[in-house]
């Protein structure tokens, strides 16, 4: 293959098709392959022709490169050609290198992408707020009358503003909207729904219908000065309980909507 590439004017790289860390692990891979395919452990089911598919050291790969160049007749000086082969391989490897955080997003918080559905609610434009933030505020404010009637609003608005500000700063508006939509879907199917977890007392959760109650104070303050709140991602889920549905004689089932109060990274 190296000779054909040279004739075609193409560059070559060197790989080892690594499947195991040590040469002695080759039989273990055979067993795992047979188990994965649900076939007997037999030579006709073994893909490898030798035990060379292990993670070789740099020195071992340099020896392989030199051997390939010599057998392919690429140059009078196989060692020099081998160094060029390894250099091209390194260049391609550097181009393929990915940063786990910057390129793959590992360690970051990711929420589902969805189109905002106002459902008749008109979001109020707020400086510095995203469309999701505006919609979350509109839904929460629109539910105040149904939830609290003519009760005094001064403390209520202050607390709502504080919670929404924390959510906006941490970029969690779409998270709360998603959980709220899922909770609505569960109730529309006639499934009983309850909230649990540290977020059960959140005013935003209460106004979105995720939680059925709210407290005047929660275990985790929603002020921006709570550093321990700003280090944990909220754990909010909404799932139906099949076991309850199977056991229910009335045909109804039970669902749990759990939402963490500490909306933070």
URSUL-V730678 format. One record per residue. N is the residue number from 1. RES is the residue in one letter. PSI is psi in whole degrees, -180 to 180 (none if undefined). OMEGA is omega as a letter, one per 30 degrees, with the letter a starting at -180 (* if undefined). Layout:
n: [N	N]
res: [RES	RES]
psi: [PSI	PSI]
omega: [OMEGA	OMEGA]
//
This chain:
n: [1	2	3	4	5	6	7	8	9	10	11	12	13	14	15	16	17	18	19	20	21	22	23	24	25	26	27	28	29	30	31	32	33	34	35	36	37	38	39	40	41	42	43	44	45	46	47	48	49	50	51	52	53	54	55	56	57	58	59	60	61	62	63	64	65	66	67	68	69	70	71	72	73	74	75	76	77	78	79	80	81	82	83	84	85	86	87	88	89	90	91	92	93	94	95	96	97	98	99	100	101	102	103	104	105	106	107	108	109	110	111	112	113	114	115	116	117	118	119	120	121	122	123	124	125	126	127	128	129	130	131	132	133	134	135	136	137	138	139	140	141	142	143	144	145	146	147	148	149	150	151	152	153	154	155	156	157	158	159	160	161	162	163	164	165	166	167	168	169	170	171	172	173	174	175	176	177	178	179	180	181	182	183	184	185	186	187	188	189	190	191	192	193	194	195	196	197	198	199	200	201	202	203	204	205	206	207	208	209	210	211	212	213	214	215	216	217	218	219	220	221	222	223	224	225	226	227	228	229	230	231	232	233	234	235	236	237	238	239	240	241	242	243	244	245	246	247	248	249	250	251	252	253	254	255	256	257	258	259	260	261	262	263	264	265]
res: [X	X	X	X	X	X	X	X	X	X	X	X	X	X	X	X	X	X	X	X	X	X	X	X	X	X	X	X	X	X	X	X	X	X	X	X	X	X	X	X	X	X	X	X	X	X	X	X	X	X	X	X	X	X	X	X	X	X	X	X	X	X	X	X	X	X	X	X	X	X	X	X	X	X	X	X	X	X	X	X	X	X	X	X	X	X	X	X	X	X	X	X	X	X	X	X	X	X	X	X	X	X	X	X	X	X	X	X	X	X	X	X	X	X	X	X	X	X	X	X	X	X	X	X	X	X	X	X	X	X	X	X	X	X	X	X	X	X	X	X	X	X	X	X	X	X	X	X	X	X	X	X	X	X	X	X	X	X	X	X	X	X	X	X	X	X	X	X	X	X	X	X	X	X	X	X	X	X	X	X	X	X	X	X	X	X	X	X	X	X	X	X	X	X	X	X	X	X	X	X	X	X	X	X	X	X	X	X	X	X	X	X	X	X	X	X	X	X	X	X	X	X	X	X	X	X	X	X	X	X	X	X	X	X	X	X	X	X	X	X	X	X	X	X	X	X	X	X	X	X	X	X	X	X	X	X	X	X	X	X	X	X	X	X	X]
psi: [-38	-39	-41	-41	-40	-43	-33	-3	27	149	158	153	162	125	168	5	55	131	-13	159	-36	150	-34	-11	-4	-47	-35	-40	-37	-43	-44	-40	-43	-40	-40	-37	-8	46	165	150	99	156	-33	-13	5	124	-37	144	-14	-170	30	-2	41	170	100	156	170	-39	-42	-39	-33	-38	-40	-43	-44	-39	-42	-46	-38	-46	-30	-9	40	-30	162	-24	88	-34	-44	-43	-36	-40	-39	-39	-44	-35	-42	-39	-43	-40	-43	-41	-41	-37	-28	-7	136	141	122	-37	-49	-39	-36	-15	17	138	-7	163	131	132	158	142	134	157	132	127	108	-28	40	-8	134	107	141	124	129	130	131	-1	144	168	-37	-40	-44	-41	-39	-43	-43	-42	-42	-48	-35	-19	-4	-44	-44	-35	-36	-8	-126	20	155	141	-9	-53	-36	-49	-38	-45	-40	-43	-40	-46	-45	-33	-41	-44	-40	-45	-35	-3	34	12	-44	-30	-50	-39	-38	-48	-38	-42	-43	-42	-41	-41	-40	-46	-36	-25	4	20	131	143	137	156	148	168	180	-17	1	-29	8	135	-40	-45	-39	-44	-30	-11	6	-41	149	1	164	154	158	-22	143	165	-29	115	144	16	155	-8	16	92	-32	-25	-29	19	4	139	139	139	95	121	161	109	154	148	105	-37	-42	-37	-39	-36	-14	126	-18	-5	-5	162	177	141	153	127	111	132	130	139	-32	88	94	169	none]
omega: [l	l	l	l	l	l	a	l	a	l	a	l	a	l	a	a	a	l	a	a	a	a	a	a	a	l	l	l	l	l	a	l	l	l	a	a	a	l	l	l	a	a	a	l	a	a	a	l	l	a	a	a	l	a	a	l	l	l	a	l	l	l	l	a	a	l	l	a	a	a	a	a	a	a	l	l	a	a	l	l	l	l	l	l	l	l	l	l	l	a	l	l	l	l	a	a	l	l	a	a	a	a	a	l	l	a	l	l	a	l	a	l	l	l	a	l	a	l	a	l	a	a	l	a	l	a	l	a	l	l	l	l	a	l	l	l	a	l	a	l	a	a	a	a	a	a	a	l	a	a	l	a	a	l	a	a	l	a	l	l	l	a	a	l	l	l	l	a	a	l	a	a	a	l	a	l	l	l	l	l	l	l	l	l	l	a	l	l	l	a	l	a	l	l	l	a	a	a	a	a	l	l	l	l	l	a	l	a	l	l	a	a	l	a	l	l	a	a	a	a	a	l	a	a	a	a	a	l	a	l	a	l	l	l	a	l	l	a	l	a	a	a	l	a	a	a	a	a	a	l	l	l	a	l	l	l	a	a	l	a	a	a	a	l	*]
//
